[in-house]
Amino acid sequence: MPKTIRELADELGVSKQRIQQIIAKLSPSKTPNKEGNRYVLNAQDVKNIKALMGFENNKSSTSESTNRLVDYDVYLDVIDSIKEKDEQIKSLLEVQKQTQNLLDQQQRLALQDKKLLEEYRTEINDLKSSNMLTQDSEKDDSIQPGASVKNIKELPQKQNKKWWHFGRRI
């Protein structure tokens, strides 16, 4: 009883395209007959396709060895891909460590900058306070005990010598 490609594909558990690929690999003498656009597979054609795919009815040792070779090739491919992924993981871990080190360095530098700013602020405040003390002592020295109230009022005006005050009268 002749079969179609679809029936054979369902029987073997593969796709129709896979059966068509196998038919294309068959020698011209073993190629099944076509009726219109469809292949009509007789028992010998089915046997030839199964033999090429490794699905022989008698399960000979050649088909088992072919399956083992295919399985071994797949196994080797999987191992190669796993090794490649392991190398990628190692490189990503190295990059992550470098990034973490850079982040730590950045944080340390930020802390150092903050400490330096605090030190500079305290130095500036100390300089301002010492400068204020020297100015206060100069003012006290400029004010003489016998000076009149008028001289004391004029003293701050004389110290304030900015250009916009020159034309101004008090």
C-alpha angles and dihedrals in degrees: 000000000000120000134206125231090253093055092049091047091052091048094051095038096239134112126270090244091058091053090050090051090052091049089052089054093052118102115258091252091057097043112120122243122263125222106195106315095336132087115231108207118204124191094273091051091050090049092050092049092047090048092053091047093047096249099121117164095230093050095226122192092254093065091047091050090048090052090047091051091050091047091047091051090050089047091053091048091051091049091050092050091048091051090050091050090049090054090049091050091051092050091048091051090052091050090049091052091050091049091050091050091051091049091051091050091049091052092048091050091049090053091049091050091050091051091048091050090052091049091049091049092052091048091049091048090049091049091048092049092048090046090051090050092052091048091049091050090049090051091049090050092049092053107078122202095240097046118123126237090254092058091049091054093048094050097073090046091055092050092051099075103159118147096243091060096057098088095039122102125207 
